[in-house]
């Protein structure tokens, strides 16, 4: 019989040792433009009316004698902790949980912070959720070791170092069942995809000052076309055609996968207008100045609401266009195509009054 799934606050084996952030609330503006070029995306439109967001308090919990396994699963008091399972295949986790307690491969006696979660290989999830949770926890309890999955994104690791963590604190923890004798767990910074902690956003943006960002951009371009040429999925089928049109409007094509974290942040900071394919690279909107215009191009199988919320935190003028997915059965991973006749309405920025835009930096 598989174990149950419980919230960490309900389990007797957990106890709060610090409040990392009290309840947070904020309001986001509706997008300046929602273009739906495929009726399949009409179901996403109502989500943009959800303009008020609330995030419950974030806490640091002690979870003594917890067994952790996989990409973020925690077994405590015979139950799987619900709080860390966003996006994870719950049926597989529950099936594996029963055997994990009996097949512990490693025991760690020293105090260890565990924040690994499903999506640990994704730049966006690492930066907006795992990194700030670790930073908040270490500020509350500086003596903790920090468990990092072997595939933890290198750019996010550099963010941890820049935000005060020490290399000596890191401990590599793979997916084998591991007993944490003195485990600690920081609750999530978001409710995916529509709520992100304002405290966490402020932490992320504090990594770099304006002068550092301004001088560190790998290129100077007011207008960026951010592609996914360095990614394995969600490609633009008529990429060359779209890129050609956007070039005529003054957009410079970039792929950020090979850039350092600072270079990515600086590239977005210095831009005044960004058009990009929905993907982790657009998480860098967090480093944009207020008033920057960002337009997301997405297949009609991907809501991409995540980017709307992030843009709202930093005062970015957000727009989105949904276009026909080539393989709808692949969901958010489908390639898609953009009818270039729609690009004039998206890319013509003659009405973008850049002189009147004032930078806003937390």
Rosetta blueprint (number, residue, H / E / L):
1 X L
2 X L
3 X L
4 X E
5 X E
6 X E
7 X L
8 X H
9 X H
10 X H
11 X L
12 X L
13 X L
14 X L
15 X E
16 X E
17 X E
18 X E
19 X E
20 X E
21 X E
22 X L
23 X L
24 X E
25 X E
26 X E
27 X E
28 X L
29 X L
30 X L
31 X L
32 X L
33 X E
34 X E
35 X E
36 X E
37 X L
38 X L
39 X H
40 X H
41 X H
42 X H
43 X H
44 X H
45 X H
46 X H
47 X H
48 X H
49 X H
50 X L
51 X L
52 X E
53 X E
54 X E
55 X E
56 X L
57 X L
58 X E
59 X E
60 X E
61 X E
62 X E
63 X L
64 X L
65 X L
66 X E
67 X E
68 X E
69 X E
70 X L
71 X L
72 X L
73 X E
74 X E
75 X E
76 X E
77 X L
78 X L
79 X E
80 X E
81 X E
82 X H
83 X H
84 X H
85 X L
86 X L
87 X L
88 X L
89 X L
90 X H
91 X H
92 X H
93 X H
94 X H
95 X H
96 X H
97 X H
98 X H
99 X H
100 X H
101 X L
102 X L
103 X L
104 X L
105 X L
106 X E
107 X E
108 X E
109 X E
110 X E
111 X E
112 X E
113 X E
114 X E
115 X L
116 X L
117 X L
118 X L
119 X L
120 X L
121 X L
122 X L
123 X H
124 X H
125 X H
126 X H
127 X H
128 X H
129 X H
130 X H
131 X H
132 X H
133 X H
134 X H
135 X H
136 X H
137 X H
138 X H
139 X H
140 X H
141 X L
142 X L
143 X L
144 X L
145 X E
146 X E
147 X E
148 X E
149 X L
150 X L
151 X L
152 X L
153 X L
154 X H
155 X H
156 X H
157 X H
158 X H
159 X H
160 X H
161 X H
162 X H
163 X L
164 X L
165 X L
166 X L
167 X H
168 X H
169 X H
170 X E
171 X E
172 X E
173 X L
174 X L
175 X L
176 X L
177 X L
178 X E
179 X E
180 X E
181 X E
182 X E
183 X E
184 X E
185 X E
186 X E
187 X L
188 X L
189 X L
190 X E
191 X E
192 X L
193 X L
194 X L
195 X E
196 X E
197 X L
198 X H
199 X H
200 X H
201 X H
202 X H
203 X H
204 X H
205 X H
206 X L
207 X L
208 X L
209 X L
210 X H
211 X H
212 X H
213 X H
214 X H
215 X H
216 X H
217 X L
218 X L
219 X L
220 X L
221 X L
222 X L
223 X E
224 X E
225 X E
226 X E
227 X L
228 X L
229 X L
230 X L
231 X L
232 X L
233 X L
234 X L
235 X L
236 X E
237 X L
238 X L
239 X H
240 X H
241 X H
242 X H
243 X H
244 X H
245 X H
246 X H
247 X H
248 X H
249 X L
250 X L
251 X L
252 X E
253 X E
254 X E
255 X L
256 X L
257 X L
258 X L
259 X L
260 X L
261 X H
262 X H
263 X H
264 X H
265 X H
266 X H
267 X H
268 X H
269 X H
270 X H
271 X L
272 X L
273 X E
274 X E
275 X E
276 X E
277 X E
278 X L
279 X L
280 X H
281 X H
282 X H
283 X H
284 X H
285 X H
286 X H
287 X H
288 X L
289 X L
290 X L
291 X L
292 X L
293 X E
294 X E
295 X E
296 X E
297 X E
298 X E
299 X E
300 X L
301 X L
302 X L
303 X L
304 X L
305 X H
306 X H
307 X H
308 X H
309 X H
310 X H
311 X H
312 X H
313 X H
314 X L
315 X L
316 X L
317 X E
318 X E
319 X E
320 X E
321 X E
322 X E
323 X E
324 X L
325 X E
326 X L
327 X L
328 X H
329 X H
330 X H
331 X H
332 X H
333 X H
334 X L
335 X L
336 X E
337 X L
338 X L
339 X L
340 X H
341 X H
342 X H
343 X H
344 X H
345 X H
346 X H
347 X H
348 X L
349 X L
350 X L
351 X L
352 X L
353 X L
354 X H
355 X H
356 X H
357 X L
358 X L
359 X L
360 X L
361 X L
362 X L
